[in-house]
Amino acid sequence: MERNNLYPVFLKTANLHVLIIGGGNVAEEKLTFLTKSSPDAKVTMVSPMFREGTLELAKKYDVALVTDVYRASYLKGKHMVIATTDVPEVNVQVYEDCRAMDKLVNVADNPPYCDFYMGGIVTKGHVKVAISTNGKSPTTAKRLRQFFEEVIPEDISKMVQNLNDYRKTIKGDFEEKVDQMNQITSPLAPSASTSKEVKAP
């Protein structure tokens, strides 16, 4: 059975600079999901044209728009690149340029040319859940996202904040703090082990 060997991370996109190549439907979709999850993301888009919806998003989220065809020089200073053009040769060129310059790149709908995938995301205040199907089925990721949006309570962010406040009041060494936090949170996962396998309070 094939495994999903991807390593999930949560990026502070306000500290990074994301470049989107393209201005069509797919580019607008990527920008929509990115700004919905990370409204403070630093984003630049390069394309000969931009959709009306993209222009509105760019204004709302302070996205820099460059009306031009793709050039490798636009990669300078960027940390992550998303290629969404409808010209496969351009997307492959973006990928090859990114590889040569050690940039993380995602060529939309082309898994062999991706260093990362933009998976399904569920956000409830402080809690964020990312979903990956290893690039195999965006529809499954969408359905899982809808499921988790339903089952995760709206007030979970308040619970997280209360636990964080309580954690600051706990006395004792690291292991004692971990043990107390495990006891308090055990009802959230009654079948889970509350042993000292947990590494951080």
SEMAR-446769 format. One line per 2 residues: number of its first residue (from 0); their letters; for each residue x, y, z of N, C-alpha, C. Coordinates in pm, 1 decimal, m for minus. Example, Ala and Ser with C-alpha at 12.3 -4.5 7.8 and 13.67 -1.06 7.14 Angstrom:
BEGIN
0	AS	1319.0:m569.0:780.0:1230.0:m450.0:780.0:1320.0:m330.0:780.0 ~ 1285.0:m225.0:708.0:1367.0:m106.0:714.0:1290.0:3.0:787.0 .
//
This chain:
BEGIN
0	ME	85.0:m120.1:0.0:0.0:0.0:0.0:88.8:125.4:0.0 ~ 58.5:217.0:m91.4:137.5:339.4:m102.0:111.6:429.8:17.7 .
2	RN	218.1:492.5:67.6:206.7:580.3:183.9:216.1:725.7:142.4 ~ 162.0:811.2:226.3:177.2:955.2:208.0:298.6:998.1:289.4 .
4	NL	408.5:1026.2:221.9:533.1:1063.5:289.8:553.6:1214.6:299.9 ~ 451.5:1291.2:268.6:463.7:1436.3:278.4:475.5:1478.1:425.2 .
6	YP	552.3:1584.9:449.3:566.5:1636.1:585.5:488.7:1767.0:596.4 ~ 383.2:1770.7:678.6:303.0:1892.8:688.9:372.2:1998.9:773.4 .
8	VF	365.6:2122.3:726.2:418.6:2235.2:801.9:316.3:2349.1:795.9 ~ 325.3:2440.9:891.9:241.0:2558.4:891.0:332.2:2679.8:874.7 .
10	LK	319.9:2744.9:761.5:410.7:2853.0:724.8:361.0:2988.4:773.9 ~ 453.3:3070.1:821.0:421.5:3208.6:855.3:436.8:3290.0:726.6 .
12	TA	329.9:3293.9:649.2:339.6:3353.6:516.1:360.9:3505.1:518.6 ~ 340.3:3567.4:633.5:371.0:3710.0:644.7:521.3:3733.1:641.4 .
14	NL	599.4:3627.0:673.9:745.5:3638.4:673.8:807.7:3588.6:544.2 ~ 723.9:3536.4:454.5:771.4:3481.6:328.3:713.4:3563.4:212.1 .
16	HV	762.8:3537.2:92.6:707.4:3605.4:m24.0:668.8:3499.8:m126.3 ~ 539.0:3496.1:m158.3:484.7:3396.8:m250.4:463.4:3460.8:m387.2 .
18	LI	504.9:3389.5:m491.4:485.4:3436.8:m628.5:389.4:3342.8:m700.7 ~ 285.1:3398.6:m759.6:192.1:3321.2:m841.6:210.1:3363.9:m986.1 .
20	IG	242.4:3267.1:m1072.0:257.1:3294.3:m1214.5:126.4:3256.3:m1283.0 ~ 58.7:3352.2:m1344.4:m68.2:3328.0:m1410.7:m176.2:3418.8:m1355.6 .
22	GG	m281.1:3438.5:m1436.7:m389.2:3526.9:m1393.7:m527.4:3474.6:m1427.6 ~ m536.0:3346.7:m1458.7:m663.9:3287.0:m1496.8:m739.6:3228.0:m1379.7 .
24	NV	m828.5:3134.4:m1410.0:m913.9:3073.2:m1307.8:m834.3:3004.3:m1197.7 ~ m733.1:2926.8:m1238.4:m656.1:2850.6:m1139.9:m577.5:2945.4:m1049.7 .
26	AE	m519.0:3048.4:m1108.4:m445.5:3147.3:m1028.8:m536.8:3214.0:m927.0 ~ m657.6:3247.8:m970.4:m752.4:3311.3:m878.9:m793.7:3216.1:m767.7 .
28	EK	m809.7:3088.4:m802.0:m843.5:2988.4:m700.8:m733.0:2975.6:m597.3 ~ m607.6:2969.5:m642.8:m494.3:2958.2:m550.6:m486.0:3081.2:m461.6 .
30	LT	m504.7:3198.5:m520.6:m500.1:3322.2:m442.8:m613.7:3326.4:m341.8 ~ m730.8:3279.7:m380.6:m846.2:3278.2:m290.6:m818.7:3193.6:m167.1 .
32	FL	m771.1:3070.9:m189.2:m744.7:2981.8:m76.0:m629.8:3033.5:10.3 ~ m528.2:3089.5:m54.1:m412.8:3140.4:20.8:m452.6:3257.0:109.8 .
34	TK	m525.7:3352.1:54.8:m563.0:3470.3:133.8:m671.0:3439.5:236.4 ~ m755.4:3338.8:207.4:m855.8:3298.2:305.8:m788.3:3241.2:430.2 .
36	SS	m686.8:3158.1:409.3:m616.9:3095.9:521.5:m515.2:3189.9:584.7 ~ m448.2:3270.4:501.5:m340.9:3358.9:548.1:m359.6:3498.5:489.4 .
38	PD	m451.5:3576.6:545.5:m479.8:3708.7:488.3:m362.3:3805.5:493.9 ~ m260.4:3774.2:576.0:m142.6:3861.7:584.5:m27.8:3812.7:495.9 .
40	AK	m54.8:3717.2:407.4:50.0:3663.3:320.6:102.9:3771.2:226.4 ~ 232.9:3766.2:201.0:293.5:3855.1:101.2:288.6:3783.5:m33.5 .
42	VT	212.4:3839.4:m126.3:191.4:3772.4:m254.9:215.1:3869.7:m370.7 ~ 283.4:3818.5:m473.2:297.1:3888.7:m600.3:244.5:3796.3:m709.3 .
44	MV	172.5:3852.6:m805.1:124.0:3776.2:m919.1:178.4:3837.4:m1047.3 ~ 219.7:3749.5:m1140.4:270.2:3794.3:m1270.1:187.6:3728.7:m1379.4 .
46	SP	129.7:3810.9:m1467.3:48.9:3759.0:m1577.6:21.1:3871.8:m1676.9 ~ 3.2:3836.9:m1804.2:m34.8:3940.9:m1900.7:m175.2:3995.7:m1875.7 .
48	MF	m259.9:3916.6:m1805.9:m395.9:3961.9:m1774.4:m440.8:3905.5:m1640.3 ~ m538.8:3973.4:m1579.2:m593.9:3928.4:m1451.3:m746.2:3935.0:m1456.9 .
50	RE	m809.9:3836.0:m1397.5:m954.9:3832.6:m1390.2:m1006.2:3940.6:m1294.5 ~ m1131.7:3977.1:m1311.8:m1191.9:4079.8:m1227.0:m1188.6:4038.3:m1080.2 .
52	GT	m1219.2:3910.5:m1054.6:m1216.6:3861.6:m916.8:m1076.8:3869.7:m856.0 ~ m974.9:3845.9:m938.4:m836.0:3855.4:m891.2:m802.6:3999.1:m855.7 .
54	LE	m847.8:4092.5:m938.7:m822.1:4234.5:m911.6:m884.1:4276.4:m778.7 ~ m1004.8:4225.2:m751.0:m1071.6:4258.2:m624.8:m997.0:4199.3:m505.7 .
56	LA	m953.5:4073.5:m518.1:m876.3:4010.4:m410.2:m745.0:4084.0:m387.6 ~ m680.3:4121.0:m496.6:m550.9:4190.1:m486.6:m565.5:4321.8:m410.6 .
58	KK	m673.1:4392.5:m437.7:m696.5:4519.2:m368.6:m724.2:4495.7:m220.0 ~ m804.9:4393.4:m192.4:m843.7:4364.3:m53.8:m725.4:4317.9:30.0 .
60	YD	m636.2:4236.2:m28.4:m527.3:4175.3:47.9:m389.1:4231.2:12.6 ~ m385.2:4343.8:m54.1:m258.8:4411.0:m85.5:m163.4:4320.1:m163.3 .
62	VA	m217.2:4253.5:m264.9:m137.8:4166.1:m350.9:m77.0:4250.5:m462.6 ~ 52.8:4234.4:m487.1:119.9:4308.3:m594.6:92.5:4238.8:m727.3 .
64	LV	41.8:4314.6:m824.6:13.2:4260.6:m957.5:112.1:4317.4:m1058.4 ~ 173.7:4228.5:m1135.1:268.7:4268.2:m1239.1:213.1:4220.4:m1372.2 .
66	TD	180.2:4313.2:m1459.8:125.7:4278.3:m1591.0:240.2:4254.3:m1687.9 ~ 274.2:4126.0:m1702.8:388.8:4089.5:m1786.9:387.1:3938.4:m1807.7 .
68	VY	464.4:3891.3:m1903.2:484.8:3747.9:m1919.5:588.7:3702.9:m1817.6 ~ 594.9:3573.3:m1794.5:690.2:3519.6:m1697.1:834.2:3539.8:m1741.7 .
70	RA	916.5:3582.2:m1648.0:1061.7:3588.9:m1667.0:1126.3:3536.8:m1538.9 ~ 1238.2:3467.6:m1552.5:1306.6:3410.4:m1436.1:1345.1:3517.6:m1335.2 .
72	SY	1364.3:3640.0:m1380.4:1404.1:3748.6:m1289.3:1298.0:3774.5:m1182.3 ~ 1172.1:3736.8:m1209.8:1066.1:3757.2:m1111.1:1078.3:3663.6:m991.3 .
74	LK	1162.3:3562.7:m1001.4:1181.8:3470.1:m889.7:1270.2:3530.6:m779.7 ~ 1345.2:3631.9:m814.0:1437.7:3690.8:m716.8:1361.8:3741.8:m594.0 .
76	GK	1407.6:3699.2:m476.1:1347.5:3743.0:m350.7:1221.9:3667.7:m310.7 ~ 1181.0:3570.8:m391.6:1060.7:3493.8:m360.3:1100.3:3362.1:m293.0 .
78	HM	1016.7:3314.9:m201.9:1044.3:3191.1:m129.2:966.9:3071.5:m185.5 ~ 844.3:3097.0:m228.2:758.0:2992.2:m281.8:695.6:3041.8:m411.2 .
80	VI	682.3:2949.7:m508.1:629.2:2987.6:m638.5:518.8:2890.1:m678.1 ~ 410.4:2945.4:m731.8:298.5:2864.2:m780.2:277.5:2899.4:m926.6 .
82	AT	292.6:2800.4:m1014.4:275.3:2822.1:m1158.3:138.3:2772.1:m1200.3 ~ 59.1:2859.1:m1263.9:m79.1:2824.1:m1297.7:m115.1:2857.0:m1442.1 .
84	TD	m17.2:2881.6:m1527.6:m51.2:2923.8:m1663.4:m112.7:2808.7:m1741.5 ~ m177.8:2841.1:m1853.3:m236.1:2737.2:m1938.4:m140.0:2695.1:m2049.9 .
86	VP	m12.9:2732.1:m2033.7:90.2:2693.3:m2129.9:187.2:2598.2:m2059.0 ~ 176.5:2468.0:m2084.2:260.5:2370.5:m2012.8:409.9:2401.1:m2019.4 .
88	EV	456.0:2450.0:m2133.0:599.1:2479.7:m2147.0:643.9:2589.5:m2050.2 ~ 557.2:2686.8:m2028.6:590.1:2794.8:m1934.5:596.4:2739.7:m1792.8 .
90	NV	499.8:2656.4:m1756.8:497.5:2598.7:m1622.6:621.4:2513.6:m1596.4 ~ 662.3:2435.0:m1694.6:782.8:2352.6:m1679.5:906.3:2442.1:m1667.4 .
92	QV	908.5:2551.6:m1742.6:1022.0:2644.6:m1732.4:1028.1:2706.2:m1592.7 ~ 911.9:2741.2:m1537.4:907.4:2794.5:m1400.7:965.6:2691.6:m1304.1 .
94	YE	923.6:2566.4:m1320.6:973.6:2459.5:m1234.6:1125.7:2447.8:m1245.5 ~ 1177.3:2443.7:m1365.7:1321.8:2427.6:m1385.3:1399.5:2547.3:m1330.6 .
96	DC	1346.3:2667.6:m1349.0:1412.3:2787.2:m1295.1:1412.6:2784.7:m1142.1 ~ 1302.0:2740.1:m1083.4:1294.3:2731.0:m937.5:1392.1:2627.8:m883.4 .
98	RA	1403.2:2515.1:m951.5:1499.2:2411.5:m909.3:1641.7:2466.1:m912.4 ~ 1672.5:2542.4:m1015.9:1808.0:2598.2:m1030.1:1837.4:2703.1:m923.9 .
100	MD	1732.2:2767.3:m871.6:1749.6:2875.3:m774.2:1707.0:2834.4:m633.4 ~ 1683.2:2704.2:m611.9:1645.1:2653.2:m479.3:1518.1:2717.8:m424.7 .
102	KL	1420.0:2735.3:m511.8:1290.1:2788.1:m469.9:1190.7:2672.7:m459.7 ~ 1102.7:2676.1:m360.6:994.1:2578.9:m352.5:891.1:2613.1:m459.4 .
104	VN	845.9:2511.7:m533.4:755.2:2538.7:m645.4:640.8:2438.6:m649.4 ~ 525.1:2488.9:m692.1:407.4:2406.4:m715.7:355.7:2440.2:m854.4 .
106	VA	354.7:2340.4:m942.9:292.6:2358.1:m1073.7:152.4:2298.5:m1063.4 ~ 52.7:2382.9:m1073.6:m85.3:2342.1:m1049.7:m125.5:2222.1:m1134.9 .
108	DN	m187.9:2124.2:m1069.8:m239.4:2004.4:m1136.8:m132.6:1923.8:m1208.7 ~ m9.2:1929.5:m1158.0:99.9:1853.2:m1219.0:193.0:1803.5:m1108.4 .
110	PP	151.5:1700.2:m1033.0:226.9:1653.8:m915.7:376.4:1629.5:m935.5 ~ 422.4:1575.3:m1050.4:567.4:1554.9:m1064.1:648.2:1684.6:m1058.7 .
112	YC	580.4:1797.8:m1083.5:648.8:1927.2:m1081.7:611.8:2008.0:m956.8 ~ 591.7:1939.1:m845.8:553.2:2006.1:m720.8:646.5:1967.4:m606.3 .
114	DF	695.1:2067.9:m535.1:766.1:2044.4:m408.9:667.6:2043.4:m292.8 ~ 550.7:2099.0:m313.3:449.2:2104.9:m207.6:312.4:2108.0:m273.5 .
116	YM	211.6:2067.9:m196.8:72.7:2076.1:m241.5:m2.6:2172.2:m150.8 ~ m103.4:2235.7:m205.4:m190.3:2322.1:m126.5:m315.3:2241.6:m94.4 .
118	GG	m317.3:2179.4:22.4:m424.4:2087.0:59.6:m547.5:2156.8:112.0 ~ m643.7:2076.2:153.4:m764.4:2129.4:215.0:m732.1:2183.6:353.9 .
120	IV	m796.6:2292.3:391.7:m767.4:2357.2:519.7:m896.8:2387.3:594.3 ~ m897.3:2353.0:722.7:m1008.2:2386.8:811.4:m953.8:2481.1:918.1 .
122	TK	m1016.5:2596.0:936.4:m972.1:2691.9:1036.8:m1087.1:2725.6:1129.5 ~ m1061.8:2708.0:1258.7:m1156.5:2749.2:1362.6:m1076.5:2825.9:1468.1 .
124	GH	m1063.4:2956.2:1449.1:m986.3:3037.6:1542.8:m840.4:2996.4:1544.7 ~ m791.0:2955.7:1664.1:m651.0:2914.9:1678.1:m623.0:2777.4:1617.3 .
126	VK	m726.8:2701.6:1591.2:m709.5:2564.6:1543.3:m714.8:2561.0:1391.0 ~ m614.2:2498.3:1331.6:m608.8:2483.9:1186.5:m572.0:2340.3:1155.1 .
128	VA	m649.4:2277.0:1067.9:m625.9:2139.3:1026.3:m597.7:2139.6:876.8 ~ m485.3:2079.6:837.3:m451.4:2067.9:695.4:m473.6:1924.2:650.6 .
130	IS	m526.4:1908.1:529.8:m561.7:1775.8:478.0:m488.4:1750.9:347.0 ~ m424.6:1636.3:337.3:m354.1:1598.4:214.6:m399.5:1461.8:167.0 .
132	TN	m416.9:1449.2:35.5:m442.3:1318.5:m24.9:m323.3:1278.4:m112.4 ~ m205.8:1333.8:m79.7:m82.7:1302.2:m153.3:m93.9:1343.5:m300.4 .
134	GK	m172.1:1446.9:m327.1:m188.5:1495.8:m463.2:m277.2:1408.7:m549.5 ~ m344.1:1310.1:m489.2:m421.5:1213.3:m567.1:m566.8:1254.9:m590.5 .
136	SP	m628.6:1319.3:m489.9:m771.9:1345.9:m502.5:m813.5:1473.7:m429.2 ~ m808.4:1588.3:m498.3:m855.0:1712.9:m436.7:m1000.8:1704.1:m390.6 .
138	TT	m1082.1:1624.5:m459.7:m1222.6:1611.2:m420.9:m1236.0:1546.5:m283.3 ~ m1153.3:1443.7:m257.5:m1155.1:1379.5:m125.1:m1112.9:1478.7:m17.8 .
140	AK	m1009.6:1557.8:m45.7:m964.9:1659.3:49.8:m1077.0:1758.7:78.1 ~ m1149.5:1795.6:m26.7:m1262.4:1889.1:m10.0:m1369.5:1830.1:80.4 .
142	RL	m1404.5:1702.1:58.3:m1507.9:1637.7:139.8:m1463.5:1623.3:285.2 ~ m1335.8:1589.5:306.7:m1283.5:1579.9:443.3:m1285.2:1716.7:511.1 .
144	RQ	m1251.1:1820.5:434.6:m1255.9:1955.7:490.1:m1397.5:1988.6:535.7 ~ m1496.5:1957.0:453.8:m1635.4:1985.0:490.4:m1676.0:1906.4:615.1 .
146	FF	m1629.1:1781.6:624.8:m1660.1:1699.2:741.3:m1602.8:1762.3:868.7 ~ m1474.4:1800.5:864.6:m1412.0:1856.5:984.1:m1469.6:1992.8:1020.3 .
148	EE	m1513.3:2069.1:920.5:m1577.7:2197.1:950.2:m1706.1:2175.8:1030.0 ~ m1771.6:2062.9:1005.1:m1894.7:2031.9:1077.1:m1867.8:1981.2:1218.2 .
150	VI	m1767.6:1892.5:1234.3:m1749.7:1825.2:1363.8:m1664.0:1904.3:1462.8 ~ m1578.5:1993.6:1415.7:m1497.7:2073.4:1509.2:m1584.9:2187.6:1561.5 .
152	PE	m1602.9:2196.8:1693.3:m1692.2:2299.6:1748.0:m1641.1:2441.4:1723.4 ~ m1734.6:2533.6:1708.4:m1699.9:2673.2:1681.4:m1620.9:2736.1:1796.6 .
154	DI	m1646.5:2688.4:1920.3:m1581.3:2750.1:2036.0:m1448.6:2682.5:2073.2 ~ m1394.1:2601.4:1984.3:m1270.0:2531.1:2017.3:m1154.5:2629.0:2039.5 .
156	SK	m1159.2:2743.1:1971.8:m1052.7:2842.3:1989.3:m1049.9:2895.2:2133.1 ~ m1168.5:2910.9:2192.7:m1176.3:2956.4:2331.9:m1115.8:2852.2:2424.9 .
158	MV	m1142.7:2724.4:2397.3:m1085.3:2617.0:2477.5:m932.7:2617.6:2468.0 ~ m881.5:2635.1:2346.7:m735.6:2638.4:2326.2:m674.5:2753.4:2404.4 .
160	QN	m738.8:2869.7:2400.4:m686.1:2985.7:2472.8:m690.2:2962.1:2623.9 ~ m797.6:2901.6:2672.7:m807.7:2872.5:2816.0:m699.6:2774.2:2860.2 .
162	LN	m674.2:2672.0:2777.6:m568.8:2575.4:2810.2:m431.7:2641.4:2808.0 ~ m412.4:2733.5:2715.7:m284.7:2804.9:2709.5:m265.3:2890.1:2834.4 .
164	DY	m371.8:2957.9:2876.7:m363.9:3040.0:2998.0:m335.5:2951.9:3119.9 ~ m402.5:2836.3:3126.2:m381.5:2745.8:3238.9:m239.6:2690.1:3239.5 .
166	RK	m189.0:2655.0:3122.8:m54.0:2599.2:3112.0:49.9:2692.4:3174.6 ~ 28.8:2821.9:3160.8:123.4:2920.6:3214.6:123.9:2922.6:3367.2 .
168	TI	16.4:2871.7:3429.1:7.7:2874.4:3576.3:61.4:2746.2:3640.9 ~ 87.6:2642.1:3560.2:129.1:2512.9:3615.8:270.1:2523.2:3672.5 .
170	KG	286.6:2472.3:3793.7:417.6:2469.9:3859.0:481.8:2333.3:3837.7 ~ 609.6:2324.0:3864.1:678.7:2195.7:3854.2:768.6:2188.8:3732.1 .
172	DF	833.4:2072.3:3717.9:925.7:2056.8:3605.7:848.2:2022.0:3478.2 ~ 921.3:2005.6:3370.5:860.2:1984.4:3239.1:768.7:1861.7:3237.7 .
174	EE	817.2:1751.3:3293.6:737.2:1627.4:3291.7:608.7:1642.7:3372.1 ~ 615.3:1713.7:3483.7:494.3:1735.2:3564.6:392.4:1819.9:3486.8 .
176	KV	440.8:1919.1:3414.4:351.2:2002.8:3335.1:284.2:1921.5:3223.9 ~ 364.1:1836.9:3159.0:309.7:1751.1:3053.2:203.2:1659.1:3109.9 .
178	DQ	231.1:1601.6:3226.4:137.0:1509.1:3288.1:5.4:1579.0:3321.7 ~ 12.6:1699.2:3376.3:m109.4:1773.0:3412.1:m190.6:1809.4:3288.0 .
180	MN	m121.1:1853.4:3182.0:m191.7:1889.3:3059.1:m255.1:1765.4:2995.2 ~ m187.7:1651.0:3003.7:m244.5:1526.7:2950.8:m371.3:1488.6:3026.4 .
182	QI	m369.3:1504.1:3159.1:m486.8:1469.8:3238.6:m605.1:1560.6:3205.2 ~ m579.5:1687.9:3191.4:m685.7:1784.5:3163.8:m747.5:1761.7:3025.6 .
184	TS	m664.2:1729.0:2927.5:m713.6:1716.4:2789.7:m755.7:1574.4:2752.7 ~ m740.7:1478.1:2842.9:m773.2:1338.8:2810.2:m917.9:1318.2:2763.4 .
186	PL	m1017.5:1394.2:2814.7:m1153.8:1373.7:2763.3:m1169.0:1405.0:2614.7 ~ m1076.8:1483.5:2557.7:m1085.3:1516.1:2415.6:m1057.3:1394.9:2328.6 .
188	AP	m978.6:1300.0:2381.0:m946.3:1177.2:2307.7:m940.9:1063.2:2407.4 ~ m1056.7:1017.2:2452.3:m1061.1:918.0:2560.3:m988.2:787.9:2529.0 .
190	SA	m973.8:753.3:2402.4:m905.7:628.7:2368.5:m756.3:647.0:2350.2 ~ m711.4:774.5:2348.4:m569.3:800.5:2325.7:m490.9:779.7:2453.9 .
192	ST	m366.9:739.4:2436.2:m279.1:719.9:2552.5:m237.6:854.0:2608.3 ~ m236.6:865.1:2740.9:m188.5:987.1:2804.4:m53.4:961.6:2869.5 .
194	SK	22.9:874.1:2807.1:156.0:841.6:2859.0:250.0:955.7:2828.7 ~ 375.9:941.0:2871.6:474.0:1046.2:2853.6:532.5:1046.5:2714.7 .
196	EV	459.0:987.2:2617.9:501.1:999.7:2478.9:481.7:1142.3:2430.0 ~ 388.7:1216.4:2490.7:366.9:1354.4:2452.9:490.0:1433.4:2488.7 .
198	KA	538.1:1514.0:2394.0:667.8:1579.8:2411.3:658.6:1723.3:2461.8 ~ 542.5:1789.6:2444.7:536.4:1930.1:2484.9:401.3:1961.9:2544.1 .
200	P	395.8:2046.2:2646.9:268.7:2085.0:2706.2:193.3:2181.3:2615.9 .
//
